[in-house]
Amino acid sequence: MIAIRLMIVALLIAVVALGLAWLFTGNRKYLSYIGRVLRFSMVVGLITALLYVVERVVLR
């Protein structure tokens, strides 16, 4: 569980840093990077959740 919490913190730091970079520069590429980071995190989160469910079913 600590690994998941650390990954969430890293995700929040990355999104905030990219958001600040966009605010300071006005360059829209940082917004696309935020979208990519969020999409990637959603895919990883979905895979992690599915693996958790499979683990719970197998160990039952």
C-alpha positions in Angstrom: 0.0 0.0 0.0 2.9 2.4 0.7 4.0 2.0 -2.9 0.6 3.0 -4.2 0.6 6.1 -2.0 4.0 7.1 -3.1 3.0 6.7 -6.7 -0.1 8.9 -6.1 2.1 11.6 -4.5 4.5 11.4 -7.5 1.6 11.8 -9.8 0.3 14.8 -7.9 3.7 16.4 -7.9 4.1 15.8 -11.7 0.7 17.3 -12.5 1.3 20.3 -10.3 4.7 20.9 -11.8 3.4 20.6 -15.3 0.5 22.9 -14.4 2.9 25.5 -13.0 5.1 25.2 -16.1 2.1 25.9 -18.3 1.0 28.9 -16.2 4.5 30.4 -16.3 5.3 29.8 -20.0 1.8 29.7 -21.6 3.1 26.8 -23.7 0.2 24.4 -24.4 2.5 21.4 -24.7 2.5 21.1 -21.0 -1.3 20.7 -21.0 -0.9 17.7 -23.4 1.8 16.3 -21.1 -0.7 16.5 -18.2 -3.2 14.6 -20.3 -0.7 11.9 -21.1 0.4 11.6 -17.5 -3.2 11.3 -16.4 -4.1 8.8 -19.1 -1.1 6.7 -18.2 -1.9 6.8 -14.5 -5.5 5.7 -15.2 -4.3 2.7 -17.3 -1.8 1.8 -14.6 -4.5 2.2 -11.9 -6.9 0.1 -13.8 -4.3 -2.7 -14.3 -3.4 -2.5 -10.6 -7.0 -2.7 -9.6 -7.6 -5.7 -11.9 -4.6 -7.5 -10.5 -5.8 -6.8 -7.0 -9.2 -8.3 -7.8 -7.7 -11.3 -9.4 -5.4 -11.8 -6.4 -8.4 -11.6 -4.0 -10.4 -14.2 -6.1 -7.4 -16.6 -6.4 -6.5 -16.4 -2.7 -10.1 -16.9 -1.5 
